[in-house]
Every structure is written in structure tokens, then in C-alpha cells.
Amino acid sequence: MTTTQKRKPKIGLLGIMQELYDKSLPGITERQENYARDVCDQLSDVVDFDFPKAARNRNDIEEILADFNHKGLDGVMIVMLTYGPAMRTVRALQKNNLPILLANIQPEPEVTTDWDMADLTYNQGIHGAQDMANAIIRTHGDNFEVISANWKSEEFKNYVGDWAKAAQTAAALKRMRIASIGKMHGMGDTLTDEAAFTRIIGPEVNREYMGEVYRSMEAVTDEEIDERIMVEKNRFDVDDDMPEKNLRYAVRMYLGFKKFLEENNYQGFSAHFDTFKGDGRFEQINMLAASNLMAEGYGYAAEGDTNTASMVAAGHVLEDDAHFTEMYAMDFKRESMLMSHMGEGNWKIARKDKPIRLANRVLGIGDLENPPTTVFMAEPGPATMVSLVHLVGEEFRLVVSYGEILDTEEYPTIEMPYFHFKPASGLRECNDGWLKSGGTHHQVLHLGDQRRKWKMLCNILGIEYREV
């Protein structure tokens, strides 16, 4: 699992007030700073906050926000500790490169009859937030988030947590490196202008050589393979007729790919199946390697689709356990699509009540030996599916469908990860919308409703979010 995925988002809290109130209410700065620290503590299980002090003037604001950017934090949450004139923030905002959340909150959730002018001053952040929002729009545009809520509520915590994850994911995308090994001929919806992709989405995509993977595989020792085989046999139900030679080779390939990714600081990869046969030195294609690496937090997509590989890697940061899949066939009786691919799948999303099989699977695609393949159905329940579309130039769109993974019977002849996804919008409506939106034939799937986080990420990146 990657470092970015393990850690909580790191967010700077810019708490704004002004020196004016120190004269009329001595001690107000310390009081409101303690309030800001209480907010940080309230959210500490979802966000690591950096709150240095209250920003009471233009110099404070510029110094604090510049420091947040210098530290490379994931984002900045602005809280009006009292009213503070927003024109003081303009120069700092112009130099800011971090995603912004404007939290319209106040210390007390209720206005009571015993309030005096001091209480009104402590809780007057709302009109400061209005001034601040106007300044942000004029300097940054509308690609920031806003939440007006009781800061002690679960609603507030969930919203800030979702936004912080989206901000962390945007930052991770900018640092991300994806390896591209081969490309399927004639496949158009996975094509992109890689320079535009880097400018807008973030990842650096590099064309790599199969020889590098082969050398990494050759460096794997028999002891490493023996140790890993025990892991696989404890984790999966391995077919009784699985040739030991095939399993050892699949494990060597997994360990080799992992070494290759680690040594070259890649967060994901896409390898086209024909590249293995074309190289001439490989005995299998990378079914087990792709599945295990996805389960460990790496991005993956098949056939040279680095767009989707990047989104799977991003999905691991946004919410644990992203899964690579595609729509295989429509089922009009169930109002669903059968989802699957050649054999790659993140087994972390597998049903909890059934074992995961490691199959001695015959696979004609790739024209090599049988690749040991994980076979499982996904955990039934709500799920979110997304696809990144490169339209033209620097225009990108995320096509999103929310629905349900159905609890269906097993299919004994499908020897690869599979499940039925029933879109909430309806089978026809979803597919018509998907096609008209240019949704690609490779998708990222998450268990649960992850739409808000994906939408926030699109807002940060400045790309279109379209739900079908």
C-alpha cells in the first residue's frame, strides 16, 4: 500500500480575524485560536491539520498561506474566526496553488437570549465568509468548496473528510508516475494527448520496456518465490490441478513487476497482453501480478490504457480498494450489466462470504501458458463506477454511474472476477448516457457511494463531472 494512501490528508487551517476586536474584547485572539484548535481536534480522525495561529492582518495571511504552499500540504480550509476584510487575502490567494474549502462555521450552533455584543462578535463569521467567498471567486474562480454546518456535527466531519481526500488525491495525481508498456492497436477511447493529460490531470506517463520488467523478474530469488507462494496458498483456494511451474512463474512475475514499480517510483502501470508474447521471453501474461498489485494500492488497467490506470491509482487515495473492470454484457431481466475483464481484479472487493479461487485457467488471449487467475464475485451493495474521457485539447470529462452490485448466482464457466452492476438510473438510461457522454470501455469501480469525492476531485482539477 502506498504512503499517500496510508496517511491522512494534510490540510492547513487559515483562521482569519482582525486586530480591531482586540481593543474592544481583550483576549479575543486567544479565545478564537482555541476555538480553531477545537475544530482541528474534532476532525483529527479524518484530517491532519496545520494551524499555526490566527491570521489577523494581511501580513499574517500572506505568510501563513505561503507556508502552507511551501510545505506542500494537500489543501487549505479557511475559517472566519471573526469578520475579516477579504481584500487583505487577495495577494495571498493569487499566489495560492492549493485546493480551498471555505468552512462557514461559528463557535456556537444556536443564538440564545443571553447573547451580548461579545457573543455576536465571536460568532459573526457568516458575513466574513460572504466577503471571503467573493474574493475567492474573483481570484480563483468557482472551483472551491463550501460547507455551512455545525462544526461538531457528523455532516461537517464527513464533508470535510471527503473534500480533504479529494484534495489529497489531486496532490497525489500531480506527483504520480505511470508506466506504459505497449498499446492495443486500434483502440481509440484509451488514447490521449499525454502532455495535456499531465497538465490537466497530473500524472507523468512514461513508455517503458518489457526488458526492464524481465530483468526485475530475473532478480527474484527462489526463496522469495517460496515465501510468497505460502501467502498465495493461505489467501486463495488454489485449484488442485494448478501446475506448480505455472504458480511459481506467476509469483515471479508479480514480484518482478513490484520490484520494477518500486525501483522506478511508479504508482501504477498498464501492460498490453500482446507485448508479452511479442517480447519472446515471457511464459504468461500478468493476471496474478495485476490483481495483487491493485490490492496493494497500485493503479492498473489493461491494454496500455494509462488513463484508467491513473484513475485506479487515484481511486486508491480517494477511497481504499479501487477496482479495474469493464462492462461485458447487458442483462435486461436484472436491469444490470455483467462486469468483468480478462482476469485482473482487486480481490479486496471480493464477497466476504465466499473464498477467492486461484484458477488454473485456460486463456487464449496472449497466446501463452495458462495464467493463474483470481476468480471472485464482488461484495453486494452500493457501488460507484467512473470513467475518464479525453474529449479534445485540454478538455476532460469524468463519466460517473452510481448503482448496486447485485447478489446473484455464481457462473461456473466464468473464470475471472465478475459481478452484476445495476445502475440506479436504469439500464437503458445509464448506457445511453454513458455512450452519449463518450464514457470509455474501461472503468474504475468503488464499493459504496463515492460520488461526492469524485465530484470534488473534478472541481479541483477543473474538469467536467457528468453523472449518468
NUZA-981337 format. One record per residue (C-alpha): residue number from 1; residue in three letters; y, x, z. Coordinates in steps of 0.05 Angstrom, whole numbers, plus 32768, in hexadecimal, padded with zeros to 4 digits. Last residue first. Layout:
BEGIN
   vexro   tise      Y      X      Z
     NUM    ALA      Y      X      Z
...
END
This chain:
BEGIN
   vexro   tise      Y      X      Z
     468    VAL   80B6   7E02   7EC0
     467    GLU   80E6   7E2B   7EEB
     466    ARG   8119   7E58   7EC9
     465    TYR   813C   7E93   7EEA
     464    GLU   816B   7EB9   7EBD
     463    ILE   817C   7F01   7ECB
     462    GLY   81B4   7F21   7EF4
     461    LEU   8187   7F4F   7F1C
     460    ILE   819F   7F33   7F5E
     459    ASN   819B   7EEB   7F45
     458    CYS   8155   7EF8   7F2A
     457    LEU   8140   7F13   7F6D
     456    MET   815B   7ED5   7F90
     455    LYS   8133   7EA9   7F61
     454    TRP   80F4   7ED2   7F6F
     453    LYS   8100   7ECA   7FBA
     452    ARG   810C   7E7F   7FB4
     451    ARG   80CE   7E74   7F89
     450    GLN   809B   7E94   7FB8
     449    ASP   8074   7E55   7FC9
     448    GLY   8030   7E6E   7FDF
     447    LEU   7FFE   7E9D   7FBF
     446    HIS   801E   7EC9   7F8C
     445    LEU   800F   7ECF   7F42
     444    VAL   802C   7EFF   7F0E
     443    GLN   8022   7EEB   7EC6
     442    HIS   800C   7F04   7E82
     441    HIS   8010   7ED5   7E45
     440    THR   805C   7ED8   7E44
     439    GLY   808D   7EA0   7E52
     438    GLY   80BA   7E95   7E16
     437    SER   80E0   7E5C   7E37
     436    LYS   80C6   7E29   7E04
     435    LEU   807F   7E40   7E11
     434    TRP   8085   7E3B   7E5D
     433    GLY   80A8   7DF8   7E59
     432    ASP   8072   7DDB   7E2E
     431    ASN   803D   7DF9   7E5B
     430    CYS   805D   7DDF   7E9B
     429    GLU   806C   7D9A   7E80
     428    ARG   8027   7D92   7E62
     427    LEU   8001   7DA7   7EA1
     426    GLY   802E   7D84   7ED3
     425    SER   806D   7D9A   7EF8
     424    ALA   8045   7DAF   7F35
     423    PRO   801C   7DDF   7F0B
     422    LYS   7FD0   7DDD   7F19
     421    PHE   7FB3   7E23   7F19
     420    HIS   7F67   7E27   7F12
     419    PHE   7F46   7E68   7F27
     418    TYR   7F28   7EA8   7F0B
     417    PRO   7F18   7EF1   7F1B
     416    MET   7EE2   7F0B   7EEB
     415    GLU   7E9A   7EFC   7EDB
     414    ILE   7EA2   7EB5   7EC2
     413    THR   7E5A   7E9E   7EB6
     412    PRO   7E4D   7E82   7EFB
     411    TYR   7E8B   7E56   7EFB
     410    GLU   7E98   7E42   7F43
     409    GLU   7EAF   7DFC   7F55
     408    THR   7EF8   7DED   7F62
     407    ASP   7F2A   7DF2   7F9B
     406    LEU   7F6A   7DF2   7F72
     405    ILE   7FA1   7E26   7F73
     404    GLU   7FE1   7DFD   7F78
     403    GLY   8024   7DFC   7F56
     402    TYR   8065   7E21   7F49
     401    SER   8076   7E3B   7F04
     400    VAL   80AA   7E70   7EF5
     399    VAL   80C7   7E8F   7EB6
     398    LEU   80F2   7ECB   7EC5
     397    ARG   8124   7ED9   7E8E
     396    PHE   8142   7F19   7E71
     395    GLU   817F   7F25   7E46
     394    GLU   8192   7F6E   7E3B
     393    GLY   8187   7F6E   7DF0
     392    VAL   815A   7F33   7DE0
     391    LEU   812B   7F06   7E06
     390    HIS   8101   7F32   7E34
     389    VAL   80D6   7F01   7E5B
     388    LEU   80BC   7F0D   7EA1
     387    SER   8085   7EDE   7EB6
     386    VAL   807B   7EBB   7EFA
     385    MET   8045   7E93   7F1E
     384    THR   804C   7E75   7F64
     383    ALA   8013   7E5A   7F8E
     382    PRO   8004   7E22   7FBE
     381    GLY   7FBC   7E1B   7FD6
     380    PRO   7F76   7E32   7FC5
     379    GLU   7F65   7E7C   7FD1
     378    ALA   7F56   7E9D   7F8E
     377    MET   7F10   7E9F   7F71
     376    PHE   7EE9   7EE1   7F6F
     375    VAL   7EC6   7F13   7F42
     374    THR   7ED6   7F5D   7F48
     373    THR   7EBD   7F84   7F0C
     372    PRO   7E8F   7FC1   7F05
     371    PRO   7E9D   7FD8   7EBD
     370    ASN   7E62   7FD3   7E8D
     369    GLU   7E63   800E   7E5D
     368    LEU   7E96   8013   7E24
     367    ASP   7EAC   7FE7   7DEA
     366    GLY   7EF1   7FD8   7E09
     365    ILE   7EE4   7F8E   7E08
     364    GLY   7E98   7F83   7E05
     363    LEU   7E92   7F7A   7E50
     362    VAL   7E4F   7F73   7E73
     361    ARG   7E5B   7F6E   7EBE
     360    ASN   7E35   7F8F   7EF5
     359    ALA   7E5E   7F65   7F24
     358    LEU   7E83   7F76   7F64
     357    ARG   7E83   7F32   7F86
     356    ILE   7EB7   7F1C   7FB8
     355    PRO   7E9A   7EF2   7FF0
     354    LYS   7EB0   7EAA   7FFA
     353    ASP   7ED6   7E87   8032
     352    LYS   7F15   7EB2   802E
     351    ARG   7F21   7EA1   7FE5
     350    ALA   7F3D   7EDE   7FC1
     349    ILE   7F87   7EF0   7FC2
     348    LYS   7F7A   7F37   7FDC
     347    TRP   7F4A   7F3F   7FA1
     346    ASN   7F85   7F52   7F75
     345    GLY   7F67   7F47   7F30
     344    GLU   7F4F   7F6D   7EF3
     343    GLY   7F13   7F51   7ED0
     342    MET   7F27   7F3F   7E89
     341    HIS   7F5A   7F0B   7E9F
     340    SER   7F5A   7EC9   7EC4
     339    MET   7F7D   7E87   7ED0
     338    LEU   7F5F   7E44   7EBC
     337    MET   7F9B   7E16   7EB3
     336    SER   7FA2   7DD3   7ED6
     335    GLU   7FAA   7D88   7ECD
     334    ARG   7F63   7D82   7EEA
     333    LYS   7F4A   7D58   7EAF
     332    PHE   7F79   7D7A   7E7E
     331    ASP   7F5B   7DBF   7E8C
     330    MET   7F83   7DF3   7E65
     329    ALA   7F67   7E38   7E55
     328    TYR   7F72   7E81   7E64
     327    MET   7FB7   7E84   7E85
     326    GLU   7FC1   7ECC   7E9B
     325    THR   7FBA   7EF6   7ED9
     324    PHE   7FD5   7F30   7F03
     323    HIS   7FD8   7F23   7F4E
     322    ALA   800F   7F32   7F81
     321    ASP   7FF5   7F40   7FC7
     320    ASP   802F   7F44   7FF8
     319    GLU   8072   7F21   7FE9
     318    LEU   80B0   7F3E   7FC9
     317    VAL   8097   7F85   7FCE
     316    HIS   8052   7F76   7FAF
     315    GLY   8075   7F4A   7F7C
     314    ALA   809F   7F84   7F64
     313    ALA   8060   7FAB   7F53
     312    VAL   8044   7F6C   7F30
     311    MET   8087   7F66   7F0C
     310    SER   8084   7FAE   7EF5
     309    ALA   803D   7FA5   7EDA
     308    THR   8057   7F66   7EB7
     307    ASN   808C   7F8C   7E91
     306    THR   805D   7FC8   7E88
     305    ASP   802F   7FA0   7E5C
     304    GLY   8005   7FD8   7E3E
     303    GLU   7FC7   7FAD   7E34
     302    ALA   7FBD   7F99   7E7D
     301    ALA   7FEC   7F92   7EB7
     300    TYR   7FF1   7FB7   7EF9
     299    GLY   8021   7FC3   7F32
     298    TYR   8007   7FE9   7F6E
     297    GLY   8002   7FCA   7FB4
     296    GLU   7FBD   7FDE   7FCC
     295    ALA   7F9C   7F9F   7FB2
     294    MET   7FBA   7FAD   7F6E
     293    LEU   7F9B   7FF2   7F71
     292    ASN   7F56   7FD6   7F82
     291    SER   7F58   7FA4   7F48
     290    ALA   7F72   7FD6   7F14
     289    ALA   7F3F   800B   7F28
     288    LEU   7F06   7FD9   7F28
     287    MET   7F14   7FC3   7EE1
     286    ASN   7F2A   8006   7EC2
     285    ILE   7F03   800C   7E81
     284    GLN   7EC1   8030   7E81
     283    GLU   7E9F   8071   7E68
     282    PHE   7EDE   8099   7E58
     281    ARG   7EE4   80D9   7E30
     280    GLY   7EF0   80BE   7DE9
     279    ASP   7F3A   80B1   7DEF
     278    GLY   7F34   8075   7DC1
     277    LYS   7F01   8054   7DEE
     276    PHE   7F31   8058   7E29
     275    THR   7F6E   8046   7E00
     274    ASP   7F4D   8006   7DE8
     273    PHE   7F55   7FE8   7E2E
     272    HIS   7FA1   7FEF   7E31
     271    ALA   7FB9   8010   7E71
     270    SER   7FF3   7FF3   7E99
     269    PHE   800D   8016   7ED6
     268    GLY   802E   800E   7F1A
     267    GLN   8056   802E   7F52
     266    TYR   8054   8073   7F32
     265    ASN   8067   80B1   7F59
     264    ASN   8044   80E2   7F2A
     263    GLU   8012   80FD   7F5E
     262    GLU   8007   80B9   7F7C
     261    LEU   7FFA   8095   7F3A
     260    PHE   7FCB   80CB   7F20
     259    LYS   7FA6   80D0   7F62
     258    LYS   7F9D   8084   7F62
     257    PHE   7F85   8084   7F1A
     256    GLY   7F51   80B9   7F2B
     255    LEU   7F3A   8095   7F69
     254    TYR   7F2F   8055   7F41
     253    MET   7F0E   807A   7F08
     252    ARG   7EDF   809E   7F38
     251    VAL   7ECE   805B   7F58
     250    ALA   7EBE   803D   7F14
     249    TYR   7E93   807A   7F03
     248    ARG   7E6C   8075   7F44
     247    LEU   7E60   802B   7F38
     246    ASN   7E48   8037   7EF1
     245    LYS   7E18   806F   7F06
     244    GLU   7DFD   8046   7F40
     243    PRO   7DE8   8010   7F0D
     242    MET   7DF8   7FCB   7F2A
     241    ASP   7DB8   7FA3   7F28
     240    ASP   7DC0   7F8B   7F70
     239    ASP   7E06   7F73   7F62
     238    VAL   7E38   7F8D   7F95
     237    ASP   7E51   7F5A   7FC8
     236    PHE   7E94   7F7A   7FD6
     235    ARG   7EB9   7F9A   8011
     234    ASN   7E80   7FC1   8033
     233    LYS   7E64   7FD9   7FF0
     232    GLU   7EAA   7FEC   7FD8
     231    VAL   7EB9   8014   8017
     230    MET   7E76   8038   8014
     229    ILE   7E84   8049   7FCC
     228    ARG   7EC6   8068   7FE3
     227    GLU   7EA5   809B   800F
     226    ASP   7E72   80AF   7FDA
     225    ILE   7EAA   80B5   7FA5
     224    GLU   7ED4   80E2   7FD2
     223    GLU   7E97   810D   7FE1
     222    ASP   7E87   8112   7F97
     221    THR   7ECC   812F   7F8D
     220    VAL   7F06   8112   7F63
     219    ALA   7F29   8149   7F3A
     218    GLU   7F07   8131   7EFA
     217    MET   7F27   80ED   7F04
     216    SER   7F6C   810C   7F09
     215    ARG   7F5E   8133   7EC9
     214    TYR   7F49   80F3   7EA6
     213    VAL   7F88   80CF   7EBD
     212    GLU   7FB4   8106   7EA0
     211    GLY   7F8A   8107   7E60
     210    MET   7F98   80BD   7E57
     209    TYR   7FE0   80D0   7E49
     208    GLU   801F   80AF   7E64
     207    ARG   8058   8088   7E45
     206    ASN   808C   8080   7E7C
     205    VAL   80B0   8041   7E93
     204    GLU   80E9   8049   7EC4
     203    PRO   80F0   8009   7EEB
     202    GLY   8133   7FE5   7EF6
     201    ILE   8137   7F9E   7EDB
     200    ILE   817A   7FA3   7EB6
     199    ARG   8184   7FEC   7EA2
     198    THR   813A   7FFE   7EA3
     197    PHE   8126   7FC3   7E78
     196    ALA   8160   7FD2   7E49
     195    ALA   8145   8018   7E3F
     194    GLU   80FE   7FFE   7E39
     193    ASP   8111   7FCE   7E01
     192    THR   80D7   7F9F   7E0C
     191    LEU   8093   7F8A   7DEF
     190    THR   8064   7F60   7E1A
     189    ASP   806E   7F21   7DF1
     188    GLY   805D   7F44   7DB0
     187    MET   8015   7F5A   7DB2
     186    GLY   8009   7F77   7D6C
     185    HIS   7FE3   7FB5   7D83
     184    MET   7FD3   7FB8   7DCD
     183    LYS   7FF9   7FF1   7DEE
     182    GLY   7FE2   8033   7E0A
     181    ILE   7FEC   8052   7E4F
     180    SER   802F   803C   7E6D
     179    ALA   803E   8057   7EB3
     178    ILE   8072   8033   7EDD
     177    ARG   80A7   8054   7F09
     176    MET   80CF   802B   7F3B
     175    ARG   810F   8041   7F5D
     174    LYS   813A   8009   7F3F
     173    LEU   8101   7FD7   7F49
     172    ALA   80FD   7FEA   7F93
     171    ALA   8147   7FD9   7F9C
     170    ALA   813D   7F95   7F7B
     169    THR   8100   7F8A   7FA7
     168    GLN   8126   7F9A   7FE7
     167    ALA   815C   7F69   7FD3
     166    ALA   8128   7F33   7FC6
     165    LYS   8107   7F43   8009
     164    ALA   814B   7F3E   802B
     163    TRP   8158   7EFB   8009
     162    ASP   8116   7EDE   8021
     161    GLY   8120   7EF8   8068
     160    VAL   8168   7EDE   806A
     159    TYR   814F   7E99   8054
     158    ASN   8115   7E98   8084
     157    LYS   813F   7EAE   80BF
     156    PHE   8175   7E7B   80B0
     155    GLU   8144   7E41   80AA
     154    GLU   811F   7E59   80E8
     153    SER   815F   7E4B   810E
     152    LYS   8185   7E7A   813D
     151    TRP   81BB   7E89   8109
     150    ASN   81CB   7E3F   8102
     149    ALA   81D6   7E38   80B7
     148    SER   8203   7E44   807B
     147    ILE   81DE   7E74   804C
     146    VAL   81FE   7E95   800F
     145    GLU   81E0   7EC2   7FD9
     144    PHE   8203   7EF0   7FA8
     143    ASN   8201   7EF2   7F5C
     142    ASP   8240   7EC8   7F55
     141    GLY   826E   7EFD   7F39
     140    HIS   8277   7F40   7F5B
     139    THR   82C2   7F4A   7F62
     138    ARG   82E0   7F04   7F5B
     137    ILE   82A2   7EE1   7F77
     136    ILE   82A1   7F10   7FB3
     135    ALA   82EA   7F03   7FC2
     134    ASN   82E0   7EB7   7FBF
     133    ALA   82A4   7EBD   7FEC
     132    MET   82CD   7EE4   801E
     131    ASP   8304   7EB0   8022
     130    GLN   82D0   7E7A   802D
     129    ALA   82AB   7EA4   8060
     128    GLY   82EC   7EAE   8086
     127    HIS   82F3   7E63   8087
     126    ILE   82AD   7E5C   80A6
     125    GLY   82B3   7E95   80D7
     124    GLN   82DC   7E6E   810A
     123    ASN   82AA   7E71   8143
     122    TYR   82C8   7EA6   8171
     121    THR   830F   7E8D   8161
     120    LEU   82FF   7E45   8171
     119    ASP   82DE   7E5A   81B1
     118    ALA   831C   7E81   81C5
     117    MET   8348   7E46   81B3
     116    ASP   8322   7E1A   81E4
     115    TRP   82DE   7DF7   81DF
     114    ASP   82CC   7DC8   8218
     113    THR   82C2   7D8C   81EB
     112    THR   828A   7DAD   81C3
     111    VAL   8283   7DC8   817D
     110    GLU   823A   7DD8   8171
     109    PRO   8211   7E12   8154
     108    GLU   8235   7E49   817B
     107    PRO   823B   7E91   8163
     106    GLN   824F   7E82   811B
     105    ILE   822B   7E85   80D8
     104    ASN   823D   7E88   808E
     103    ALA   8210   7EC1   807A
     102    LEU   8229   7EE0   8039
     101    LEU   81EF   7F05   801A
     100    ILE   8200   7F3E   7FEC
      99    PRO   81D6   7F6B   7FC0
      98    LEU   81EC   7FB5   7FC4
      97    ASN   8216   7FDA   7F90
      96    ASN   8259   7FD8   7FB5
      95    LYS   8294   7FFD   7F98
      94    GLN   82BA   7FBE   7F83
      93    LEU   82A7   7F9E   7FC5
      92    ALA   82C7   7FD5   7FED
      91    ARG   8307   7FD0   7FC5
      90    VAL   8309   7F84   7FCE
      89    THR   82F8   7F80   8018
      88    ARG   833E   7F7F   8035
      87    MET   834F   7F46   8006
      86    ALA   831E   7F1C   802F
      85    PRO   834C   7F12   806A
      84    GLY   8320   7F0F   80A9
      83    TYR   830E   7ED0   80CF
      82    THR   82DF   7EDE   8108
      81    LEU   829B   7F00   810A
      80    MET   8296   7EF0   80C0
      79    VAL   8250   7F07   80AE
      78    ILE   8240   7F2E   806E
      77    MET   81F8   7F41   8061
      76    VAL   81F0   7F81   8039
      75    GLY   81B5   7F97   800F
      74    ASP   817A   7FC6   8006
      73    LEU   819A   8001   8029
      72    GLY   81A5   8040   8001
      71    LYS   81C6   8067   8039
      70    HIS   8203   8074   800D
      69    ASN   8209   8029   7FFD
      68    PHE   8209   8016   8047
      67    ASP   823A   804F   8055
      66    ALA   826A   8035   801F
      65    LEU   8266   7FF0   8040
      64    ILE   8277   800C   8084
      63    GLU   82B0   8039   806E
      62    GLU   82D0   8005   8040
      61    ILE   82CC   7FCF   8075
      60    ASP   82E6   7FFB   80AD
      59    ASN   8320   8014   8082
      58    ARG   8333   7FCD   806F
      57    ASN   8336   7FB4   80B7
      56    ARG   830C   7F9A   80F0
      55    ALA   82C5   7FAA   80D7
      54    ALA   829B   7F9E   8115
      53    LYS   826B   7FD7   8126
      52    PRO   8230   7FFE   810B
      51    PHE   8200   7FC6   80F7
      50    ASP   81C3   7FDF   80D1
      49    PHE   818E   7FA9   80D0
      48    ASP   8143   7FAE   80C8
      47    VAL   812E   7F69   80AE
      46    VAL   80F5   7F37   80B9
      45    ASP   80E1   7F41   8102
      44    SER   8128   7F57   8114
      43    LEU   8149   7F16   8100
      42    GLN   815D   7EFE   8145
      41    ASP   816C   7F46   8159
      40    CYS   819D   7F4D   8120
      39    VAL   81BF   7F0C   8132
      38    ASP   81C4   7F23   817B
      37    ARG   81E4   7F63   8162
      36    ALA   8218   7F3A   813D
      35    TYR   8226   7F12   817D
      34    ASN   822E   7F53   81A3
      33    GLU   8260   7F6A   816F
      32    GLN   8285   7F28   8179
      31    ARG   828D   7F34   81C4
      30    GLU   82A0   7F7D   81BB
      29    THR   82D6   7F6A   818A
      28    ILE   82EE   7F2F   81B3
      27    GLY   82FB   7F5B   81F1
      26    PRO   8344   7F49   81F7
      25    LEU   8352   7F04   81D7
      24    SER   839B   7EFE   81C2
      23    LYS   83A6   7F47   81B1
      22    ASP   8360   7F55   8199
      21    TYR   8366   7F1A   8169
      20    LEU   8392   7F3D   8136
      19    GLU   8361   7F78   812E
      18    GLN   8338   7F52   80FB
      17    MET   82F1   7F39   80F1
      16    ILE   82B8   7F4C   80C3
      15    GLY   826F   7F5B   80D3
      14    LEU   824F   7F82   809B
      13    LEU   8205   7F81   80AB
      12    GLY   81DF   7FB5   8083
      11    ILE   8198   7FA3   806E
      10    LYS   8158   7FCB   806D
       9    PRO   811E   7FA0   8055
       8    LYS   80DF   7FA7   8080
       7    ARG   80AF   7FDF   806F
       6    LYS   8068   7FDA   8055
       5    GLN   8078   7FC7   800C
       4    THR   80AA   7FFF   8003
       3    THR   8079   8032   801E
       2    THR   8043   801C   7FEC
       1    MET   8000   8000   8000
END
